[in-house]
C-alpha cells in the first residue's frame, strides 16, 4: 500500500493522520458512518493511543493522534481501521440497495486486490501521516482540522465550532463531543488517563 509517511518512531509523539474515501465520494455521509470512526477512536484509546483532535468530514478524516509509545506500524493501525470502516460502509450501502454506488466501488478494485478477496474500493490506497515536531505545528494542524468544515467548498456549519463531528467545540467551548478526547496540553504534560499526574492534578 503506498503511504505518504513521515515516521521517526519517537516516543511521546503527535501524528497528523488523514485518509480519504475512494474518488472523494461522500461515503461517511451517504450511510451515516461517522460512528465507525468513533469506534476506531475507542479501539485506539484501549491501546493507549489518544485522539487529541479530529474532524470527520463526509468523505475524509483528519485526526491528531498522541502516542506515548510508538507502535511497530502506524501503517497497520490505519489500514486495519480503514478495513473495518469499509466493511461497515459496504454493509450499509447494501442494506440501502445503493447498487450504482456499489458497482462504482467494485470497479475501483485492482486485479491484485481482487486476488486477495477485495470486492469494493472504499478508501484511497494512500494515507498521510506526518509527525508534529513542535507545539506550533501541532496547533497549526488543530486549526486546520477545526476549520475544515467551513473551508473551500464546504459549508457544513454556520460556525466551525458548531460542526458535530469535530473537536473544535472542545478546544473553543470546553464541550466534548467525543468523551475520550485528550487535550493537547494534557498530552504534552503527560496528564493521561490512569497516570499519576492525571490522578493527582495538583502535583
Helices and strands as residue ranges (DSSP letters): E 4-6, E 13-20, G 22-24, H 27-30, H 34-46, E 49-56, E 60-67, H 74-95, H 99-107, H 111-115, E 128-132, H 135-147, G 148-150, G 160-162, H 168-173, H 184-188, H 196-199
